[in-house]
């Protein structure tokens, strides 16, 4: 229910999410300068796989007691097939976002690229993903 997500609606949590989203968008859109090409499609799942493996390797190191602690419930290996299904869904979402960023990168190149065009794209995307109230 709503009370189970109450912590996610706190001002501090929202600002942490916004800062992370803004930092990623600024890095990708303004500072990085690397093209997002369809030919590099296999790199997105490899990055995701590296994160999952890192999370699994660290599961016993997040707490002093050494009890398994997973960063997200869908990475919890004790959930059986639910974890497998969640990871398959996450893979599809990751690939959809990669395809969306490939398309956006192509559109930005058609518009001439440059700092102004990229800044407008960063602001537009930030307005979609950043929240200031729930």
C-alpha positions in Angstrom: 0.0 0.0 0.0 0.9 3.7 0.1 2.6 3.3 3.5 5.1 0.8 2.1 6.4 3.4 -0.3 6.3 6.3 2.2 10.2 6.5 2.4 10.3 6.9 -1.4 8.2 10.0 -1.2 10.4 11.8 1.4 12.0 15.0 0.2 15.6 13.8 0.8 14.9 10.6 -1.2 13.4 12.6 -4.1 16.3 15.0 -4.2 18.8 12.1 -4.2 16.9 10.6 -7.1 16.9 14.0 -8.9 20.6 14.6 -8.3 21.5 11.1 -9.6 19.2 11.5 -12.7 20.6 15.0 -13.4 24.2 13.8 -13.0 23.7 10.9 -15.4 21.9 13.1 -18.0 24.6 15.8 -17.8 27.3 13.2 -18.2 25.7 11.5 -21.1 24.3 14.6 -22.8 26.9 17.3 -22.2 30.2 16.0 -20.9 30.6 12.5 -22.4 30.5 13.1 -26.1 30.4 9.4 -26.9 27.9 8.4 -29.5 25.2 5.8 -28.7 25.3 3.5 -31.6 23.2 0.5 -32.5 26.3 -1.5 -33.3 27.3 -1.3 -29.6 24.0 -2.8 -28.5 25.7 -5.7 -26.7 27.5 -3.4 -24.3 24.3 -2.4 -22.4 23.5 -5.9 -21.2 27.2 -6.4 -20.3 27.1 -3.3 -18.1 23.9 -4.5 -16.5 25.4 -8.0 -16.0 28.5 -6.4 -14.3 26.2 -4.6 -11.9 24.2 -7.7 -11.0 27.4 -9.7 -10.5 28.9 -6.9 -8.3 25.7 -6.8 -6.3 25.7 -10.5 -5.7 29.4 -10.5 -4.8 28.8 -7.7 -2.3 25.6 -9.1 -0.7 27.3 -10.3 2.5 29.4 -7.2 2.8 26.8 -4.4 3.2 26.1 -5.2 6.9 28.4 -5.8 9.8 26.8 -9.1 10.6 27.5 -10.5 7.2 23.9 -11.5 6.6 22.9 -11.2 2.9 21.6 -7.7 2.0 20.5 -7.0 -1.5 20.4 -3.5 -2.9 17.0 -4.2 -4.6 14.5 -6.9 -3.9 14.7 -8.2 -7.5 18.3 -9.1 -7.1 17.6 -11.3 -4.0 18.7 -14.8 -5.0 16.5 -16.4 -2.3 13.3 -15.5 -4.3 13.9 -18.3 -6.8 12.2 -17.9 -10.2 11.0 -14.4 -9.2 14.6 -13.2 -9.5 15.0 -14.8 -12.9 11.8 -13.2 -14.2 12.8 -9.9 -12.7 16.2 -10.0 -14.4 14.7 -10.9 -17.7 12.3 -8.0 -17.5 15.1 -5.7 -16.4 17.2 -6.8 -19.5 14.3 -5.9 -21.8 13.8 -2.5 -20.1 17.6 -1.9 -20.4 17.5 -2.7 -24.1 14.5 -0.6 -24.7 16.2 2.4 -23.0 19.3 1.8 -25.1 17.2 1.8 -28.3 15.5 5.0 -27.1 18.9 6.7 -26.5 20.1 5.4 -29.9 17.1 7.1 -31.5 17.6 10.3 -29.5 21.3 10.4 -30.4 20.4 10.1 -34.0 17.8 12.9 -33.8 20.3 15.2 -32.0 22.9 14.5 -34.7 20.3 15.4 -37.4 19.6 18.7 -35.5 23.3 19.5 -35.7 24.3 18.5 -32.2 26.2 21.0 -30.2 26.0 22.2 -26.6 22.7 24.1 -27.0 20.8 21.2 -28.7 22.2 18.7 -26.1 21.4 21.0 -23.2 17.7 21.3 -24.4 17.5 17.5 -24.6 19.0 17.1 -21.1 16.5 19.6 -19.7 13.6 17.9 -21.5 14.6 14.5 -20.2 15.3 15.8 -16.7 11.8 17.3 -16.6 10.4 13.8 -17.4 12.4 11.9 -14.8 12.9 14.4 -12.0 10.2 14.8 -9.3 9.9 17.4 -6.7 6.7 16.1 -5.0 4.7 13.0 -5.1 
